[in-house]
Structure formats: C-alpha cells, structure tokens
Amino acid sequence: MLTVLKVLVYHKIDNPVNFEKHLVYLQANYTLISINEILKFKDKNTNTQKPPLLITFDDGDLTIYNNAFPILKRYKIPAVIFVISGLIGTQEPFWWDEITYYNNTNGNSNAMIWEVKKWPNKKRINFIDQLKLNSSIQELKYPQLTYDHLYEMQAEGIDIANHSHTHPLFDRCTPIELKQEMTTSMEILKKENFLYDIFAYPNGNFSTKSEAVIKKAGIRMAFLFDHKININLDNPLRISRLIVDDTTPLWKFRFILSGYHSKVLPLRRKISKLLSGLRMV
C-alpha cells in the first residue's frame, strides 16, 4: 500500500471564517502532522488511522499571526510558516507588492509581476529600484512579522522555517546569488533556533541547479509549489504542495484535496492555450 502525504500551502489569511471551515474539515478527515513527523511517511506503512496532512504558509504575512494563529491555537493544529529572513521585524513590503504600488499607472500590474518573474534576478532588482526612484508617491511600508510574533507562535506548535533571505526566484539567480541567499537566511534562522534547514522555494521556482546549492548548504527538506500530492515521499528535497487560499470554498477545497484537481488543471491550461492560439489565427 502506497503512503500518500498531502501538504497545503497558504499565503495571506484575510478570511478567518472560511479558513476555520477548512481546519474543521481537515481535523475531521486527516491526521494533521508537524514538520518533525513528515519523514516518517517515507515508509509504506504508517500508524495513522486517517491520512497525514501538513499545513504550511509561505512568506510570513502578518495576517497569519493576526487571523490564522488564533484559530490554529484554539484547535491545537500544528503548521509551518516559511519566513523571509530579511523582512522579519521590518516595515519593508514584499517586492511584488512594490510593483503593484509603484507601477499603478502603467496598466495591468499583475501581468507585470508575472513578466518580472521571468527575468534574471539582477534585472528584477534593478527594475524595482528604478520604479521607486522614478515615483513621486509616498514610500510603501508594510508591517512584517516580528521576532516576538514568531517566538509566540513557535511556543504553540507553529514551526518557523526558511523561505530565503529576500525571496528571489531561485531559477533566475546566479550560483553566487543562491549561495548568498542560503548562507544569510540559514545563519539568521539558526541563531533564533528556528528550522533553518527546512526550506520552501520562493514562488516554487525549482531547478536542479538550485537544488544542488540548497543540498550543499545542508537543507534537509525542501518544498515545491507544484499543486501535487506526494506518493511515498521519495525525495525529501522535492516535497509537493497543494495550493489553496483563505477564500477557497469548501467544495473546491475538498476537490483539491482529492487529487483530481491536480489532474484537471494541466488539461485546463492546455485547452486555454489552444483556444488562445485559435483566437490569434
């Protein structure tokens, strides 16, 4: 019998009511595990009566502390927050929010963000620097999680892990940039007794080059952003995750957890691409 491990990834939690519905459903239908239990499921046989599931959050948005943490604490549910070490305790915004904010007069900012994600890391940094330099509007500030927030959540069973130092796209970085990101983030998180060697790829941008760097750095587990279910967890540096958010309705949430959504999604993308091509003819 194959062991199936499901891992969910959230970002911001602005809708705690719907998020709580997710947790109630999960607690009734899954064994909600912590990060330390995850490697047990490499074996084919587990002792859980219900299938195992891990809840994760990427980026470390303040809404996790304000809206998700009280509910997780009430239900005694473990989770992992992958934090950007360079933003802890600052008022520095996420770089994609800077594009939206400073690029607001230049059309579709969301399309611009996706375009920038294709660029080499240095080009992305220079572009954002120029946006800010050429802007006449007030500087964007965004309160981030503090160390006190993180310590408090850690004490209640919420693990704090590594999401890089500045959140670059790892498949768009040079080897030197990758090494610097890992060295800096691991040193900071290790000093605070967080899970410095448990990593989630920013934006899920995996490459064999970046995998070699994080492996050499001493990362024990790495999480993808590929909307898949894990079967037998053969490679702890390529742990798949299912993408959900706080607004996902319960019917769709259950569909995503079933695994069928992962099979339908690529087909929908192919059809969309085909239709787009036909419209251009």
C-alpha positions in Angstrom: 0.0 0.0 0.0 1.4 3.4 -1.0 1.7 6.2 1.5 0.0 9.4 0.4 1.1 12.7 2.1 -0.7 15.9 1.4 0.8 19.3 2.1 -1.2 22.5 1.8 0.2 26.0 1.2 -1.5 29.2 2.1 -0.3 32.8 1.9 -2.3 35.7 3.5 -5.3 34.9 5.7 -7.8 37.7 5.4 -10.9 35.5 5.7 -10.6 33.7 9.1 -14.2 32.5 8.9 -13.6 30.5 5.8 -10.1 29.4 7.0 -11.7 27.9 10.1 -14.1 25.9 7.9 -11.0 24.4 6.2 -9.5 23.5 9.6 -12.7 21.9 10.9 -12.9 19.8 7.7 -9.2 18.8 7.9 -9.3 17.9 11.6 -12.3 15.6 10.9 -10.7 13.8 7.9 -6.9 13.9 8.3 -4.1 13.4 10.8 -2.6 16.9 11.0 1.1 16.4 11.5 4.1 18.6 12.3 7.2 19.1 10.2 9.1 16.7 12.5 6.7 13.9 11.7 6.9 14.2 8.0 9.8 11.9 7.2 8.0 9.0 8.9 5.9 8.9 5.9 8.7 7.8 3.6 7.8 4.3 4.7 4.9 2.4 3.2 3.2 1.7 6.5 2.1 4.3 8.9 0.2 4.2 12.2 -2.3 6.9 11.4 -5.9 6.0 11.1 -6.5 9.0 8.9 -4.3 10.1 6.0 -1.5 12.6 7.1 -1.5 16.2 6.1 0.8 19.2 6.8 -0.3 22.8 6.7 2.2 25.4 5.5 2.2 29.2 5.0 4.6 31.0 2.6 6.1 34.4 3.1 5.2 35.1 6.7 2.5 37.7 6.2 1.3 39.5 9.3 -2.3 38.2 8.7 -1.0 34.7 9.6 -0.4 35.9 13.2 -3.5 38.1 13.4 -6.0 35.8 11.8 -4.7 32.3 11.4 -2.7 31.7 14.5 -5.6 32.2 17.0 -7.6 29.5 15.2 -4.7 27.1 14.9 -4.0 27.6 18.6 -7.7 27.0 19.6 -7.8 23.8 17.6 -4.2 22.8 18.6 -3.2 22.3 15.0 0.5 22.3 14.0 1.7 24.2 11.0 4.8 25.6 9.4 5.5 29.2 8.4 8.2 29.7 5.8 9.6 33.2 6.5 11.7 35.6 4.5 14.5 36.3 6.9 15.4 39.7 5.6 11.9 41.0 6.3 11.4 39.9 9.9 10.8 42.9 12.2 10.8 45.4 9.4 8.2 47.5 7.5 9.7 46.5 4.2 7.0 45.4 1.7 7.1 42.2 -0.4 8.7 43.1 -3.7 5.7 42.0 -5.8 3.5 44.5 -3.8 6.1 47.2 -4.6 5.5 46.5 -8.3 1.7 46.9 -7.9 2.1 50.0 -5.8 4.7 51.9 -7.9 3.5 50.6 -11.2 -0.2 51.5 -10.7 -0.3 53.9 -13.6 1.1 51.6 -16.1 -1.6 49.1 -16.9 -2.0 45.5 -15.5 0.3 45.2 -12.6 -0.4 41.5 -12.1 0.7 40.9 -15.7 3.8 42.9 -15.0 4.6 40.8 -11.9 4.4 37.6 -13.9 6.6 39.2 -16.6 9.2 40.2 -14.0 9.3 36.7 -12.6 10.8 35.6 -15.9 13.7 38.0 -15.7 17.2 37.3 -14.2 17.3 38.2 -10.6 19.6 41.3 -11.0 17.3 42.7 -13.7 14.3 42.3 -11.4 16.1 44.1 -8.6 17.2 47.0 -10.9 13.6 47.3 -12.3 12.1 47.7 -8.8 14.8 50.1 -7.8 14.0 52.3 -10.8 10.3 52.1 -10.2 10.8 53.5 -6.7 13.4 56.1 -7.8 11.0 57.4 -10.5 7.9 57.5 -8.3 6.6 60.7 -6.8 4.2 58.9 -4.4 4.8 58.2 -0.7 7.1 55.3 0.0 5.3 52.0 0.6 5.6 50.5 4.0 4.2 47.2 5.2 4.5 45.8 8.8 6.1 42.4 8.9 6.1 39.7 11.5 8.4 40.4 14.4 10.6 38.0 16.3 8.2 38.2 19.2 5.4 37.1 16.9 7.5 34.2 15.7 8.6 33.1 19.2 5.0 33.2 20.4 3.7 31.0 17.6 6.7 28.6 17.9 5.8 28.1 21.6 2.3 27.0 20.5 3.5 24.4 18.0 3.9 26.5 14.9 7.3 25.9 13.3 9.2 28.7 11.7 11.3 27.6 8.6 13.3 29.0 5.7 11.9 30.9 2.7 15.2 32.6 1.7 16.5 36.0 2.7 15.0 38.2 0.1 12.5 35.9 -1.9 14.2 35.9 -5.3 13.2 33.4 -7.9 15.8 30.6 -7.5 15.8 29.5 -11.1 16.6 33.1 -12.1 19.6 33.5 -9.7 23.3 33.0 -10.3 25.1 30.4 -8.2 26.7 33.2 -6.2 23.3 34.8 -5.5 21.9 31.4 -4.5 24.7 30.7 -2.1 24.3 34.2 -0.5 20.6 33.7 -0.1 21.0 30.4 1.7 24.0 31.4 3.8 22.3 34.5 5.1 18.9 33.1 5.8 20.3 29.9 7.4 22.6 31.9 9.7 19.8 34.2 10.9 17.2 31.5 11.4 19.7 29.2 13.1 20.6 31.9 15.6 17.0 32.2 16.6 16.5 28.4 17.0 14.1 28.2 14.0 14.1 25.5 11.4 16.9 27.0 9.2 17.4 23.7 7.3 13.8 23.3 6.2 13.1 25.2 3.1 10.4 26.3 0.7 11.3 27.6 -2.8 10.1 31.2 -3.3 7.3 31.2 -5.8 8.0 27.4 -6.1 10.7 28.1 -8.7 12.7 24.9 -8.6 15.7 24.0 -10.7 18.3 21.2 -10.5 21.0 24.0 -10.2 19.3 25.5 -7.1 18.6 22.0 -5.7 22.4 21.3 -5.8 23.0 24.6 -3.9 20.5 24.0 -1.1 21.6 20.4 -0.7 25.2 21.5 -0.4 24.1 24.2 2.2 22.6 21.4 4.4 18.9 21.7 3.7 17.1 18.6 4.9 13.7 19.2 3.4 12.6 21.4 0.5 9.0 22.2 -0.5 7.8 22.9 -4.0 4.7 24.8 -5.2 3.6 22.4 -7.9 0.0 21.5 -6.8 0.6 17.8 -6.5 0.1 15.0 -3.9 3.2 13.1 -2.6 3.3 9.4 -3.1 5.9 7.7 -0.8 7.9 10.9 -0.5 10.9 9.5 -2.4 12.9 12.7 -2.4 12.7 15.0 0.8 14.2 17.9 -1.3 11.1 17.8 -3.7 8.1 17.7 -1.4 4.9 18.7 -3.4 2.3 21.0 -2.1 -1.4 21.7 -2.9 -2.1 25.4 -3.4 -5.2 26.9 -1.6 -6.1 30.2 -0.1 -8.4 31.6 2.6 -11.2 32.3 0.1 -11.3 28.8 -1.4 -14.9 27.5 -0.9 -15.2 24.2 0.9 -16.4 22.3 -2.1 -13.4 23.3 -4.1 -11.1 22.8 -1.1 -12.3 19.1 -0.9 -11.9 18.7 -4.7 -8.2 20.0 -4.5 -7.5 17.6 -1.6 -9.0 14.7 -3.6 -6.1 15.0 -6.1 -8.4 15.2 -9.1 -7.9 19.0 -9.3 -4.2 18.3 -10.0 -5.1 16.2 -13.0 -7.7 18.6 -14.3 -5.6 21.7 -14.0 -3.0 20.8 -16.7 -5.8 19.9 -19.1 -7.5 23.2 -18.5 -4.2 25.0 -19.2 -3.7 23.1 -22.4 -7.3 23.9 -23.6 -6.8 27.6 -22.6 -3.5 27.7 -24.6 -5.1 26.0 -27.6 -8.1 28.4 -27.6 -5.7 31.4 -27.3 -3.9 30.1 -30.3 -7.1 29.7 -32.3 -8.1 33.3 -31.5 -4.9 34.5 -32.9 -5.4 32.7 -36.3 
